[in-house]
Amino acid sequence: MCKRLEEVGCAAVMPLGAPIGSNQGLETRAMLEIIIQQATVPVVVDAGIGVPSHAAQALEMGADAVLVNTAIAVADDPVNMAKAFRLAVEAGLLARQADRAAAVILLMPPAR
């Protein structure tokens, strides 16, 4: 679907992280990774982002931005929650720019 949106001229694509308003995070991680890798327009992860760490993860994955609504709107202190999201987005972007080391699978010798 995102490829089709690009083909018809959309300036950005906005795939869901999880159902709207669910605050479940990046439940569609595998799909998001494919979209981010193949997109030629900005990718804005929308919906499902419930805590600042979800936003940081999206930026670390390569998303260009996130759209956060419910998590801030329903917070007991929306001003501080918005600040926390801003800091998380900055952290995620910095982490991506730092180009983390590749994950390594460590094999343990069999127990005797």
C-alpha positions as CSV (number, residue, x, y, z in Angstrom):
1,M,0.0,0.0,0.0
2,C,2.8,2.4,0.9
3,K,4.5,1.8,-2.5
4,R,1.2,2.6,-4.2
5,L,0.8,5.8,-2.3
6,E,4.3,6.9,-3.3
7,E,3.5,6.1,-7.0
8,V,0.4,8.4,-6.9
9,G,2.5,11.2,-5.5
10,C,2.1,11.2,-1.8
11,A,4.7,13.3,0.0
12,A,5.0,10.9,2.9
13,V,3.6,7.6,4.1
14,M,2.2,7.0,7.6
15,P,2.1,3.3,8.6
16,L,0.5,2.3,11.9
17,G,2.7,1.1,14.7
18,A,-0.4,-0.5,16.3
19,P,-4.2,0.2,16.3
20,I,-5.1,3.8,16.8
21,G,-5.4,4.8,20.4
22,S,-4.1,1.4,21.7
23,N,-0.8,2.6,23.1
24,Q,0.6,-0.9,22.3
25,G,3.8,0.3,20.6
26,L,5.4,-1.0,17.5
27,E,3.3,-4.2,17.1
28,T,3.9,-4.0,13.3
29,R,7.7,-3.8,13.7
30,A,8.5,-6.3,10.8
31,M,6.2,-4.4,8.4
32,L,7.6,-1.0,9.5
33,E,11.2,-2.2,8.9
34,I,10.3,-3.2,5.3
35,I,8.5,0.1,4.7
36,I,11.3,2.2,6.1
37,Q,13.9,0.3,4.0
38,Q,12.0,0.6,0.8
39,A,10.3,4.0,1.0
40,T,11.6,6.9,-1.1
41,V,9.4,9.4,0.8
42,P,9.5,10.3,4.5
43,V,8.0,7.6,6.8
44,V,5.9,8.9,9.7
45,V,5.0,6.2,12.2
46,D,1.4,6.9,13.3
47,A,-0.9,5.3,15.8
48,G,-0.2,3.0,18.7
49,I,2.8,4.9,20.2
50,G,2.1,4.8,23.9
51,V,5.3,5.7,25.7
52,P,8.4,7.7,24.7
53,S,10.5,4.6,24.3
54,H,8.2,3.5,21.4
55,A,9.0,6.8,19.7
56,A,12.7,6.3,20.2
57,Q,12.5,2.8,18.8
58,A,10.8,4.1,15.7
59,L,13.5,6.7,15.0
60,E,16.2,4.1,15.7
61,M,14.6,1.9,13.1
62,G,14.9,4.7,10.5
63,A,11.5,6.4,10.6
64,D,11.7,10.1,9.8
65,A,9.1,11.1,12.4
66,V,6.3,9.9,14.7
67,L,2.9,11.2,15.2
68,V,1.8,10.9,18.8
69,N,-1.7,11.9,20.1
70,T,-3.5,9.7,22.6
71,A,-0.4,9.0,24.8
72,I,0.0,12.7,25.4
73,A,-3.7,13.7,25.4
74,V,-4.6,11.2,28.1
75,A,-1.5,11.6,30.3
76,D,-2.0,13.0,33.8
77,D,0.6,15.6,32.9
78,P,0.4,16.1,29.1
79,V,3.0,18.9,29.1
80,N,5.7,16.7,30.7
81,M,4.7,13.7,28.6
82,A,5.1,15.8,25.5
83,K,8.6,16.9,26.7
84,A,9.4,13.2,27.4
85,F,8.4,12.3,23.8
86,R,10.5,15.2,22.4
87,L,13.6,13.9,24.3
88,A,12.9,10.3,23.2
89,V,12.7,11.3,19.5
90,E,16.0,13.2,19.9
91,A,17.6,10.1,21.6
92,G,16.3,7.8,18.9
93,L,17.6,10.0,16.1
94,L,21.0,10.4,17.8
95,A,21.2,6.6,18.3
96,R,20.5,6.0,14.6
97,Q,23.1,8.6,13.6
98,A,25.6,6.9,15.9
99,D,25.2,3.7,13.8
100,R,25.0,1.1,16.5
101,A,27.1,-2.1,16.4
102,A,25.5,-5.0,14.7
103,A,23.7,-7.5,17.0
104,V,25.6,-10.7,17.5
105,I,24.2,-14.1,18.3
106,L,26.3,-15.7,21.0
107,L,26.3,-19.5,21.1
108,M,26.9,-21.2,24.4
109,P,28.8,-24.4,24.6
110,P,26.7,-27.4,25.6
111,A,26.4,-28.1,29.3
112,R,28.3,-31.1,30.6
